[in-house]
């Protein structure tokens, strides 16, 4: 039996959702999703690598051995480990930004990026500017975005961005109404409920970053009010080809529309891309009091470029398996057996010793809880870390989790809930960090099975990831990483999280450390009366399948 066999609810949809079905026919998307210009750009990518492969074959050389220092350095390591892949965790948001920025500057041929969220804020505009500069020096850039978090203003930025002859932008499963987006909820359900949640960035088809982070200030340690504690992983070696193939399948899908087919230019806005980047001002260049300080410091301190060239990045080489939902999941055109959740079940099977889950949105459902309870009662050591009510950024998700706490605790499962006050300084040895001056929310999606297997990716342990959205991730077979993840959840975590405990009378307590003293809460911390009533009512509703 596997904990990953979460099934969708058979309960009927809500009345509001049912009423929208009759209106869904009002949606009209362009008949031709791909314009000749972007098709030609992708053909240039294929020709570029085909020519290099043929050249290397004719010269009887290892693939890409005569290219840039970056490619040569990575290729040399790949040649030493031809059947393995190398990984290096990216822990802080600032380093996550620096890694993406530096690798963008180092790329010489192609950059392929695929994201659920790309905010139109300082982080988002800075990285777009970096990609533009890469295109200016001849790098071919392809940007594939989900549409659920876009807006009309960002549409115009993307439209200007895509005018570069070396850049193409596509929007997957797009909303029809670009300006009055609320109309999509009336005319577009249930189609627009299915979203691409994948997150990856591939440089020269040699090195990639995947994980839980989107692109935005709060994901990359530059938001003064809210930070996400997350985890990415830098990958090289055999697994990169699988990630590249996944990107290609999503990019070439008829569900991915060129931005030009969806958006018309706004004549009242600047036509020049760089001129229109309104979130980048004087402080980008040198105002130490500005919000760019974090990024400048991270870039100044980053040595990833030199370390890659000189092979000093401490990659650990091991066997890995890349997992991804088929893009057809968005249109319900592929069988559910192809879903990532089923791939996980096949590859990981059932734990025999330990299971550690770190999931920002943890909605186990009745079937999942039954599985976890059976595993725990068979002697499996299970630990779970998710968000506390005060830390979560989606409070409705909390209602899909709280009803199952007593059942899991009774079976001996340990539950930790991250506090919104969790600070980076006290988590220096953990796998995830956030800045201390702002509210922290867990956003990582990772788990370890027994003493060898670790999953890192975009997949949350919830029905939405399992059955509705598309996801991606990698299974890393490494005992050191598994041990580190198992060890991250324990008494040392109590400075940053609550441990939820079940009393003999059936009531819950929240144990934590504050000012080096143990503190016990008899009611859920920072949950007011109105919050409690709302969460209780939400937990009664048949909406788990949506969470």
KOLFI-283485 format. One record per residue (C-alpha): residue number from 1; residue in three letters; x, y, z. Coordinates in steps of 0.001 Angstrom, whole numbers, plus 500000, padded with zeros to 6 digits. Layout:
# residues N
{NUM; "ala"; {X; Y; Z}}
...
***
This chain:
# residues 547
{1; "unk"; {500000; 500000; 500000}}
{2; "unk"; {501294; 503482; 499186}}
{3; "unk"; {500656; 506814; 500828}}
{4; "unk"; {500605; 508348; 497353}}
{5; "unk"; {497352; 506673; 496256}}
{6; "unk"; {495166; 509722; 496814}}
{7; "unk"; {491885; 509452; 494947}}
{8; "unk"; {489548; 512268; 493876}}
{9; "unk"; {486310; 512754; 495733}}
{10; "unk"; {483158; 511281; 494193}}
{11; "unk"; {480970; 513970; 495773}}
{12; "unk"; {479009; 516187; 493408}}
{13; "unk"; {480300; 519609; 492421}}
{14; "unk"; {478918; 522689; 494037}}
{15; "unk"; {475917; 524446; 492517}}
{16; "unk"; {478036; 527420; 491484}}
{17; "unk"; {480410; 525199; 489540}}
{18; "unk"; {477520; 523369; 487902}}
{19; "unk"; {475933; 526600; 486714}}
{20; "unk"; {479132; 527590; 484907}}
{21; "unk"; {479192; 524488; 482725}}
{22; "unk"; {476465; 525814; 480492}}
{23; "unk"; {478439; 529019; 479977}}
{24; "unk"; {481772; 527371; 479222}}
{25; "unk"; {480940; 527261; 475530}}
{26; "unk"; {481258; 531046; 475448}}
{27; "unk"; {485029; 530712; 475543}}
{28; "unk"; {486855; 531296; 472299}}
{29; "unk"; {490581; 530676; 472051}}
{30; "unk"; {492667; 531269; 468924}}
{31; "unk"; {492466; 528425; 466420}}
{32; "unk"; {496213; 528556; 465804}}
{33; "unk"; {498176; 528584; 469082}}
{34; "unk"; {501656; 528826; 467543}}
{35; "unk"; {502750; 531611; 465246}}
{36; "unk"; {505261; 530953; 462441}}
{37; "unk"; {507863; 533155; 464152}}
{38; "unk"; {507923; 531142; 467399}}
{39; "unk"; {507802; 527860; 465489}}
{40; "unk"; {510830; 529020; 463509}}
{41; "unk"; {512603; 529977; 466743}}
{42; "unk"; {512097; 526456; 468136}}
{43; "unk"; {513360; 525023; 464861}}
{44; "unk"; {516488; 527132; 465324}}
{45; "unk"; {516981; 525489; 468723}}
{46; "unk"; {516662; 522010; 467238}}
{47; "unk"; {519024; 522854; 464383}}
{48; "unk"; {521580; 524366; 466756}}
{49; "unk"; {521949; 521216; 468832}}
{50; "unk"; {521653; 518892; 465859}}
{51; "unk"; {524538; 520668; 464156}}
{52; "unk"; {526687; 520432; 467275}}
{53; "unk"; {525902; 516738; 467718}}
{54; "unk"; {526800; 516033; 464101}}
{55; "unk"; {530007; 518034; 464414}}
{56; "unk"; {531092; 516134; 467498}}
{57; "unk"; {530298; 512797; 465843}}
{58; "unk"; {532301; 513702; 462735}}
{59; "unk"; {535253; 514785; 464858}}
{60; "unk"; {534887; 511720; 467095}}
{61; "unk"; {534722; 513977; 470171}}
{62; "unk"; {532586; 513799; 473310}}
{63; "unk"; {529445; 515829; 472903}}
{64; "unk"; {529992; 519594; 473211}}
{65; "unk"; {533624; 519272; 474267}}
{66; "unk"; {534692; 522270; 472173}}
{67; "unk"; {532116; 524732; 473470}}
{68; "unk"; {532143; 527348; 476217}}
{69; "unk"; {533929; 526937; 479532}}
{70; "unk"; {530585; 526319; 481255}}
{71; "unk"; {529521; 523614; 478841}}
{72; "unk"; {532988; 522091; 478779}}
{73; "unk"; {533198; 521995; 482579}}
{74; "unk"; {529814; 520341; 482927}}
{75; "unk"; {530455; 517964; 480032}}
{76; "unk"; {533703; 516843; 481633}}
{77; "unk"; {531853; 515930; 484819}}
{78; "unk"; {529118; 514222; 482825}}
{79; "unk"; {531717; 512123; 481034}}
{80; "unk"; {533036; 510913; 484387}}
{81; "unk"; {529521; 509948; 485520}}
{82; "unk"; {527733; 509033; 482257}}
{83; "unk"; {524843; 507140; 483895}}
{84; "unk"; {524403; 509387; 486936}}
{85; "unk"; {523188; 512881; 487749}}
{86; "unk"; {524603; 515502; 490074}}
{87; "unk"; {522593; 517614; 492489}}
{88; "unk"; {523244; 520583; 494761}}
{89; "unk"; {520492; 522039; 497020}}
{90; "unk"; {519684; 525748; 496768}}
{91; "unk"; {518463; 526721; 500215}}
{92; "unk"; {517949; 530468; 500543}}
{93; "unk"; {515758; 532612; 498341}}
{94; "unk"; {518585; 535069; 497724}}
{95; "unk"; {520833; 532272; 496471}}
{96; "unk"; {517973; 530970; 494352}}
{97; "unk"; {517792; 534371; 492672}}
{98; "unk"; {521570; 534593; 492281}}
{99; "unk"; {521789; 531105; 490758}}
{100; "unk"; {519164; 531893; 488142}}
{101; "unk"; {520693; 535282; 487380}}
{102; "unk"; {524288; 534087; 487124}}
{103; "unk"; {523409; 531054; 485011}}
{104; "unk"; {521390; 533310; 482708}}
{105; "unk"; {524493; 535446; 482265}}
{106; "unk"; {526611; 532345; 481604}}
{107; "unk"; {524328; 530724; 479033}}
{108; "unk"; {525512; 530966; 475425}}
{109; "unk"; {522895; 529095; 473417}}
{110; "unk"; {519457; 528522; 474978}}
{111; "unk"; {517423; 529179; 478114}}
{112; "unk"; {514071; 527423; 478603}}
{113; "unk"; {511966; 528519; 481584}}
{114; "unk"; {508649; 527056; 482752}}
{115; "unk"; {506802; 528536; 485757}}
{116; "unk"; {503440; 528552; 487491}}
{117; "unk"; {503953; 532106; 488807}}
{118; "unk"; {506185; 534864; 487462}}
{119; "unk"; {505289; 538042; 489315}}
{120; "unk"; {505489; 541485; 487789}}
{121; "unk"; {507602; 542741; 490706}}
{122; "unk"; {511266; 543532; 491227}}
{123; "unk"; {512420; 539911; 491145}}
{124; "unk"; {510302; 539120; 488103}}
{125; "unk"; {511396; 542190; 486169}}
{126; "unk"; {515064; 541748; 487078}}
{127; "unk"; {515091; 538199; 485758}}
{128; "unk"; {513204; 539241; 482612}}
{129; "unk"; {515824; 541944; 482098}}
{130; "unk"; {518580; 539342; 482501}}
{131; "unk"; {516879; 537106; 479933}}
{132; "unk"; {516557; 540064; 477542}}
{133; "unk"; {520266; 540771; 477851}}
{134; "unk"; {521002; 537103; 477166}}
{135; "unk"; {518870; 537319; 474011}}
{136; "unk"; {520792; 540441; 473006}}
{137; "unk"; {524006; 538429; 472893}}
{138; "unk"; {522379; 535664; 470810}}
{139; "unk"; {520900; 533267; 473377}}
{140; "unk"; {517517; 531838; 472367}}
{141; "unk"; {515017; 532295; 475215}}
{142; "unk"; {511707; 530434; 475530}}
{143; "unk"; {509417; 531341; 478422}}
{144; "unk"; {506366; 529196; 479206}}
{145; "unk"; {504009; 530460; 481905}}
{146; "unk"; {500809; 529333; 483477}}
{147; "unk"; {498130; 531999; 483192}}
{148; "unk"; {496369; 531892; 486535}}
{149; "unk"; {498420; 534648; 488190}}
{150; "unk"; {498971; 536943; 485221}}
{151; "unk"; {497250; 540294; 484709}}
{152; "unk"; {496716; 542810; 481920}}
{153; "unk"; {499749; 544906; 482860}}
{154; "unk"; {502077; 541908; 482872}}
{155; "unk"; {500590; 540786; 479553}}
{156; "unk"; {501966; 543975; 478028}}
{157; "unk"; {505426; 543366; 479506}}
{158; "unk"; {505435; 539840; 478097}}
{159; "unk"; {504244; 541104; 474723}}
{160; "unk"; {507094; 543623; 474555}}
{161; "unk"; {509524; 540971; 475810}}
{162; "unk"; {508495; 538545; 473060}}
{163; "unk"; {509210; 541081; 470297}}
{164; "unk"; {512909; 540287; 470540}}
{165; "unk"; {513858; 538019; 467608}}
{166; "unk"; {515551; 535575; 470008}}
{167; "unk"; {512627; 535354; 472456}}
{168; "unk"; {509281; 533565; 472428}}
{169; "unk"; {506645; 533561; 475168}}
{170; "unk"; {503787; 531090; 475461}}
{171; "unk"; {500907; 530932; 477919}}
{172; "unk"; {499518; 527506; 478757}}
{173; "unk"; {495809; 526848; 479236}}
{174; "unk"; {495128; 530594; 478949}}
{175; "unk"; {492284; 532670; 480266}}
{176; "unk"; {490165; 534124; 477494}}
{177; "unk"; {489251; 537435; 479122}}
{178; "unk"; {492556; 539249; 479620}}
{179; "unk"; {491381; 542492; 481229}}
{180; "unk"; {488176; 541526; 483045}}
{181; "unk"; {489615; 538320; 484426}}
{182; "unk"; {486723; 537669; 486815}}
{183; "unk"; {484619; 536757; 483773}}
{184; "unk"; {486784; 533669; 483293}}
{185; "unk"; {485354; 532181; 486478}}
{186; "unk"; {481897; 532471; 484955}}
{187; "unk"; {482674; 531271; 481451}}
{188; "unk"; {485794; 529164; 481918}}
{189; "unk"; {485240; 526676; 484700}}
{190; "unk"; {486141; 523867; 485017}}
{191; "unk"; {488869; 524230; 482341}}
{192; "unk"; {490727; 527055; 484051}}
{193; "unk"; {490714; 525148; 487334}}
{194; "unk"; {493453; 522914; 485880}}
{195; "unk"; {496832; 524657; 486061}}
{196; "unk"; {500468; 524006; 485134}}
{197; "unk"; {502276; 524034; 488489}}
{198; "unk"; {505688; 523023; 487060}}
{199; "unk"; {508800; 525091; 487868}}
{200; "unk"; {512072; 524685; 485963}}
{201; "unk"; {514819; 526662; 484237}}
{202; "unk"; {517204; 524960; 481807}}
{203; "unk"; {520465; 526551; 480629}}
{204; "unk"; {522179; 525362; 477419}}
{205; "unk"; {520507; 521955; 477939}}
{206; "unk"; {523310; 521264; 480425}}
{207; "unk"; {522195; 522469; 483830}}
{208; "unk"; {518776; 523071; 485346}}
{209; "unk"; {517063; 524382; 488469}}
{210; "unk"; {513840; 522734; 489641}}
{211; "unk"; {511959; 522749; 492932}}
{212; "unk"; {509188; 524571; 494715}}
{213; "unk"; {510039; 528205; 493995}}
{214; "unk"; {508114; 530486; 491696}}
{215; "unk"; {509556; 533795; 490486}}
{216; "unk"; {508652; 536723; 492735}}
{217; "unk"; {509929; 538791; 495652}}
{218; "unk"; {508351; 536597; 498330}}
{219; "unk"; {509868; 533445; 496798}}
{220; "unk"; {513323; 534960; 496369}}
{221; "unk"; {513853; 536717; 499729}}
{222; "unk"; {513019; 540261; 498707}}
{223; "unk"; {509639; 540911; 500322}}
{224; "unk"; {509662; 542812; 503603}}
{225; "unk"; {506303; 541451; 504723}}
{226; "unk"; {506147; 537844; 503565}}
{227; "unk"; {508716; 535164; 502780}}
{228; "unk"; {508421; 531586; 501581}}
{229; "unk"; {510729; 528944; 503044}}
{230; "unk"; {511461; 526745; 500066}}
{231; "unk"; {513894; 524353; 498426}}
{232; "unk"; {515310; 524151; 494899}}
{233; "unk"; {517917; 521825; 493516}}
{234; "unk"; {520609; 522487; 490899}}
{235; "unk"; {520956; 519494; 488566}}
{236; "unk"; {523458; 518347; 485961}}
{237; "unk"; {524046; 515023; 484251}}
{238; "unk"; {521732; 512431; 482757}}
{239; "unk"; {518498; 513723; 484336}}
{240; "unk"; {518719; 517097; 482537}}
{241; "unk"; {517768; 515514; 479203}}
{242; "unk"; {514542; 514181; 480728}}
{243; "unk"; {513663; 517622; 482116}}
{244; "unk"; {514418; 519176; 478733}}
{245; "unk"; {512130; 516650; 476998}}
{246; "unk"; {509362; 517490; 479449}}
{247; "unk"; {509703; 521199; 478709}}
{248; "unk"; {509551; 520501; 474981}}
{249; "unk"; {506333; 518510; 475332}}
{250; "unk"; {504656; 521348; 477233}}
{251; "unk"; {506056; 524030; 474922}}
{252; "unk"; {504885; 522305; 471744}}
{253; "unk"; {501464; 521404; 473145}}
{254; "unk"; {498407; 522923; 471431}}
{255; "unk"; {497430; 524098; 474924}}
{256; "unk"; {500368; 526556; 474896}}
{257; "unk"; {499546; 529789; 473068}}
{258; "unk"; {501968; 532416; 471845}}
{259; "unk"; {501390; 535606; 473824}}
{260; "unk"; {500781; 537487; 470556}}
{261; "unk"; {497709; 535352; 469833}}
{262; "unk"; {496113; 536359; 473138}}
{263; "unk"; {497113; 539971; 473761}}
{264; "unk"; {496886; 543148; 471729}}
{265; "unk"; {499400; 545960; 472297}}
{266; "unk"; {498260; 548780; 474535}}
{267; "unk"; {499082; 551964; 472632}}
{268; "unk"; {498956; 553970; 475857}}
{269; "unk"; {501926; 552123; 477342}}
{270; "unk"; {505643; 552375; 476447}}
{271; "unk"; {506622; 550263; 473462}}
{272; "unk"; {510240; 549729; 474559}}
{273; "unk"; {510693; 546691; 476811}}
{274; "unk"; {513485; 548013; 479035}}
{275; "unk"; {511891; 551444; 479338}}
{276; "unk"; {508629; 549899; 480554}}
{277; "unk"; {510176; 547963; 483469}}
{278; "unk"; {508586; 550209; 486066}}
{279; "unk"; {509650; 548203; 489142}}
{280; "unk"; {513335; 548854; 488402}}
{281; "unk"; {514523; 552311; 489426}}
{282; "unk"; {517636; 554095; 490735}}
{283; "unk"; {517918; 551749; 493699}}
{284; "unk"; {518717; 548910; 491303}}
{285; "unk"; {522047; 550589; 490649}}
{286; "unk"; {523209; 551582; 494103}}
{287; "unk"; {520690; 552651; 496723}}
{288; "unk"; {521666; 550507; 499686}}
{289; "unk"; {518420; 551353; 501448}}
{290; "unk"; {516346; 549936; 498620}}
{291; "unk"; {514872; 546482; 498222}}
{292; "unk"; {517570; 545490; 495726}}
{293; "unk"; {520137; 545193; 498516}}
{294; "unk"; {519330; 541522; 499027}}
{295; "unk"; {519858; 540687; 495378}}
{296; "unk"; {523012; 542760; 494966}}
{297; "unk"; {524533; 541129; 498030}}
{298; "unk"; {523591; 537659; 496794}}
{299; "unk"; {525091; 538335; 493367}}
{300; "unk"; {528261; 539806; 494853}}
{301; "unk"; {528699; 536847; 497185}}
{302; "unk"; {527788; 534210; 494597}}
{303; "unk"; {530697; 532293; 493112}}
{304; "unk"; {528594; 529807; 491185}}
{305; "unk"; {530046; 530919; 487839}}
{306; "unk"; {533665; 530417; 488911}}
{307; "unk"; {532787; 527300; 490882}}
{308; "unk"; {531078; 525715; 487873}}
{309; "unk"; {533966; 526560; 485573}}
{310; "unk"; {536498; 525199; 488062}}
{311; "unk"; {534280; 522263; 489062}}
{312; "unk"; {534073; 523377; 492682}}
{313; "unk"; {530297; 523133; 493073}}
{314; "unk"; {529906; 520209; 495508}}
{315; "unk"; {527583; 518153; 493330}}
{316; "unk"; {526702; 514761; 494746}}
{317; "unk"; {526451; 512196; 491978}}
{318; "unk"; {523831; 509495; 492216}}
{319; "unk"; {521003; 507749; 490394}}
{320; "unk"; {517910; 509910; 489844}}
{321; "unk"; {514502; 509580; 488226}}
{322; "unk"; {512671; 512581; 486802}}
{323; "unk"; {508885; 512575; 487107}}
{324; "unk"; {506389; 514797; 485338}}
{325; "unk"; {502706; 514835; 484595}}
{326; "unk"; {501802; 514553; 480940}}
{327; "unk"; {500653; 517908; 479583}}
{328; "unk"; {497441; 516145; 478563}}
{329; "unk"; {496418; 516147; 482227}}
{330; "unk"; {495375; 519780; 481706}}
{331; "unk"; {492824; 518756; 479100}}
{332; "unk"; {491921; 515423; 480749}}
{333; "unk"; {493060; 513700; 477561}}
{334; "unk"; {495385; 511169; 479202}}
{335; "unk"; {494516; 508347; 481630}}
{336; "unk"; {494953; 509032; 485341}}
{337; "unk"; {497485; 506183; 485492}}
{338; "unk"; {499984; 508510; 483799}}
{339; "unk"; {499770; 511063; 486627}}
{340; "unk"; {502881; 511850; 488625}}
{341; "unk"; {501229; 510548; 491789}}
{342; "unk"; {501024; 507085; 490240}}
{343; "unk"; {504643; 507316; 489085}}
{344; "unk"; {505602; 508095; 492677}}
{345; "unk"; {503674; 505118; 493946}}
{346; "unk"; {505436; 502830; 491469}}
{347; "unk"; {508957; 504130; 492078}}
{348; "unk"; {508778; 504608; 495848}}
{349; "unk"; {506408; 501849; 496832}}
{350; "unk"; {505664; 501578; 500525}}
{351; "unk"; {508085; 502734; 503251}}
{352; "unk"; {509625; 500049; 505432}}
{353; "unk"; {511302; 502234; 508085}}
{354; "unk"; {510788; 505985; 507839}}
{355; "unk"; {508688; 508545; 506027}}
{356; "unk"; {509263; 512298; 506382}}
{357; "unk"; {506959; 514713; 504566}}
{358; "unk"; {507505; 518463; 504160}}
{359; "unk"; {504536; 519918; 502310}}
{360; "unk"; {503336; 523507; 502308}}
{361; "unk"; {499797; 522415; 501457}}
{362; "unk"; {499012; 519146; 503202}}
{363; "unk"; {495524; 517788; 502478}}
{364; "unk"; {495840; 514027; 502949}}
{365; "unk"; {492123; 513153; 502393}}
{366; "unk"; {490416; 510180; 503991}}
{367; "unk"; {492162; 507624; 501785}}
{368; "unk"; {495567; 509178; 502365}}
{369; "unk"; {495059; 509324; 506121}}
{370; "unk"; {493984; 505683; 506198}}
{371; "unk"; {497178; 504772; 504386}}
{372; "unk"; {499360; 506846; 506706}}
{373; "unk"; {497672; 505365; 509777}}
{374; "unk"; {498176; 501812; 508521}}
{375; "unk"; {501842; 502536; 507852}}
{376; "unk"; {502315; 504060; 511305}}
{377; "unk"; {500563; 501156; 513012}}
{378; "unk"; {502859; 498751; 511163}}
{379; "unk"; {505865; 500424; 512794}}
{380; "unk"; {506850; 503049; 510215}}
{381; "unk"; {508271; 506242; 511761}}
{382; "unk"; {506283; 509075; 510129}}
{383; "unk"; {506930; 512807; 510582}}
{384; "unk"; {505113; 515632; 508832}}
{385; "unk"; {505912; 519337; 508582}}
{386; "unk"; {503341; 521719; 507158}}
{387; "unk"; {502196; 525284; 507797}}
{388; "unk"; {500486; 526460; 510935}}
{389; "unk"; {497300; 528459; 510437}}
{390; "unk"; {499199; 531697; 510964}}
{391; "unk"; {501873; 530748; 508431}}
{392; "unk"; {499795; 529399; 505571}}
{393; "unk"; {499074; 531646; 502607}}
{394; "unk"; {495975; 529619; 501645}}
{395; "unk"; {493776; 529345; 504713}}
{396; "unk"; {491183; 527189; 502950}}
{397; "unk"; {493829; 524473; 502648}}
{398; "unk"; {494218; 524465; 506421}}
{399; "unk"; {490569; 523422; 506727}}
{400; "unk"; {491304; 520341; 504633}}
{401; "unk"; {494050; 519308; 507037}}
{402; "unk"; {492938; 520082; 510596}}
{403; "unk"; {490170; 517475; 510723}}
{404; "unk"; {492745; 514692; 510257}}
{405; "unk"; {495224; 515726; 512949}}
{406; "unk"; {493693; 513708; 515835}}
{407; "unk"; {493481; 510545; 513720}}
{408; "unk"; {497099; 510757; 512633}}
{409; "unk"; {498401; 511686; 516083}}
{410; "unk"; {496515; 508794; 517645}}
{411; "unk"; {498393; 506450; 515299}}
{412; "unk"; {501748; 507825; 516482}}
{413; "unk"; {502468; 510141; 513551}}
{414; "unk"; {504419; 513240; 514557}}
{415; "unk"; {503104; 516553; 513238}}
{416; "unk"; {504992; 519844; 513149}}
{417; "unk"; {503543; 523169; 512011}}
{418; "unk"; {505869; 525973; 510926}}
{419; "unk"; {505429; 529262; 512774}}
{420; "unk"; {505064; 532492; 510800}}
{421; "unk"; {507894; 533904; 512943}}
{422; "unk"; {510397; 531267; 511848}}
{423; "unk"; {513757; 532956; 511251}}
{424; "unk"; {516717; 532207; 509051}}
{425; "unk"; {519306; 532688; 511769}}
{426; "unk"; {517956; 529754; 513781}}
{427; "unk"; {517762; 527454; 510798}}
{428; "unk"; {521277; 527634; 509439}}
{429; "unk"; {521665; 523873; 509323}}
{430; "unk"; {518252; 523080; 507876}}
{431; "unk"; {517255; 522443; 504299}}
{432; "unk"; {515164; 525570; 503981}}
{433; "unk"; {515479; 529160; 505164}}
{434; "unk"; {513705; 532503; 505067}}
{435; "unk"; {514531; 536026; 506146}}
{436; "unk"; {513797; 536753; 509783}}
{437; "unk"; {512266; 540214; 509556}}
{438; "unk"; {509128; 539111; 507715}}
{439; "unk"; {506341; 536583; 508084}}
{440; "unk"; {507415; 533142; 506963}}
{441; "unk"; {505317; 530568; 505136}}
{442; "unk"; {506474; 527066; 504243}}
{443; "unk"; {506464; 526491; 500490}}
{444; "unk"; {508787; 523494; 500099}}
{445; "unk"; {507573; 520213; 498626}}
{446; "unk"; {509852; 517351; 499546}}
{447; "unk"; {509769; 514009; 501312}}
{448; "unk"; {512139; 511218; 502220}}
{449; "unk"; {511340; 507495; 502162}}
{450; "unk"; {513420; 505159; 504300}}
{451; "unk"; {517168; 505789; 504225}}
{452; "unk"; {517763; 506360; 500551}}
{453; "unk"; {515043; 508103; 498492}}
{454; "unk"; {514198; 511822; 498469}}
{455; "unk"; {511687; 513655; 496278}}
{456; "unk"; {512130; 517370; 495506}}
{457; "unk"; {509792; 519195; 493176}}
{458; "unk"; {506518; 521075; 492785}}
{459; "unk"; {504191; 518331; 494050}}
{460; "unk"; {502245; 518985; 497268}}
{461; "unk"; {500589; 516162; 499175}}
{462; "unk"; {497079; 517266; 498269}}
{463; "unk"; {494327; 516291; 495799}}
{464; "unk"; {494998; 519290; 493567}}
{465; "unk"; {498566; 518178; 492872}}
{466; "unk"; {497492; 514571; 492522}}
{467; "unk"; {494494; 514954; 490263}}
{468; "unk"; {494107; 518461; 488825}}
{469; "unk"; {497344; 520423; 488289}}
{470; "unk"; {500422; 519229; 486433}}
{471; "unk"; {503550; 518737; 488537}}
{472; "unk"; {507191; 517766; 488215}}
{473; "unk"; {510057; 516643; 490406}}
{474; "unk"; {513008; 514347; 490816}}
{475; "unk"; {513653; 511319; 493010}}
{476; "unk"; {517211; 511471; 494342}}
{477; "unk"; {518600; 508185; 495598}}
{478; "unk"; {521071; 509301; 498246}}
{479; "unk"; {521313; 508126; 501839}}
{480; "unk"; {523048; 511331; 502986}}
{481; "unk"; {520241; 513568; 501732}}
{482; "unk"; {517586; 511238; 503133}}
{483; "unk"; {519272; 511243; 506532}}
{484; "unk"; {519494; 515042; 506484}}
{485; "unk"; {515807; 515410; 505655}}
{486; "unk"; {514701; 512910; 508319}}
{487; "unk"; {516876; 514699; 510857}}
{488; "unk"; {515466; 518122; 510023}}
{489; "unk"; {512223; 517272; 511862}}
{490; "unk"; {512896; 516902; 515571}}
{491; "unk"; {513300; 518810; 518826}}
{492; "unk"; {515684; 521312; 517219}}
{493; "unk"; {512796; 522415; 515022}}
{494; "unk"; {510749; 523649; 517984}}
{495; "unk"; {512325; 527107; 517814}}
{496; "unk"; {510727; 527417; 514400}}
{497; "unk"; {507633; 525244; 514623}}
{498; "unk"; {504955; 523839; 516903}}
{499; "unk"; {504777; 520132; 517610}}
{500; "unk"; {501113; 519161; 517800}}
{501; "unk"; {500338; 516596; 520504}}
{502; "unk"; {497177; 514673; 521391}}
{503; "unk"; {496127; 514450; 525051}}
{504; "unk"; {494345; 511491; 526601}}
{505; "unk"; {491099; 513459; 526655}}
{506; "unk"; {491262; 513941; 522876}}
{507; "unk"; {492271; 517595; 522976}}
{508; "unk"; {495288; 518995; 521149}}
{509; "unk"; {498268; 520931; 522451}}
{510; "unk"; {500926; 522903; 520571}}
{511; "unk"; {504448; 522654; 522039}}
{512; "unk"; {507190; 525061; 521021}}
{513; "unk"; {510217; 526992; 522275}}
{514; "unk"; {510081; 530731; 522851}}
{515; "unk"; {513022; 532678; 524318}}
{516; "unk"; {514741; 529375; 525116}}
{517; "unk"; {511793; 528185; 527207}}
{518; "unk"; {509198; 525543; 526412}}
{519; "unk"; {505747; 526988; 525810}}
{520; "unk"; {502534; 524966; 525557}}
{521; "unk"; {499359; 526248; 523922}}
{522; "unk"; {496059; 524560; 524754}}
{523; "unk"; {494360; 526045; 521713}}
{524; "unk"; {495627; 526525; 518186}}
{525; "unk"; {498034; 529487; 518214}}
{526; "unk"; {496855; 532705; 516600}}
{527; "unk"; {493454; 531290; 515666}}
{528; "unk"; {490660; 533586; 516813}}
{529; "unk"; {487060; 532615; 517470}}
{530; "unk"; {485913; 533718; 514018}}
{531; "unk"; {488849; 531871; 512419}}
{532; "unk"; {487934; 528710; 514294}}
{533; "unk"; {484288; 528899; 513244}}
{534; "unk"; {485231; 529533; 509625}}
{535; "unk"; {487767; 526662; 509553}}
{536; "unk"; {485253; 524284; 511135}}
{537; "unk"; {482579; 525114; 508595}}
{538; "unk"; {485052; 524799; 505728}}
{539; "unk"; {486180; 521396; 507002}}
{540; "unk"; {482590; 520147; 506751}}
{541; "unk"; {482269; 521105; 503078}}
{542; "unk"; {483022; 518528; 500353}}
{543; "unk"; {485836; 520588; 498820}}
{544; "unk"; {488916; 518512; 499608}}
{545; "unk"; {489220; 517602; 495922}}
{546; "unk"; {489715; 521295; 495079}}
{547; "unk"; {492460; 521943; 497677}}
***
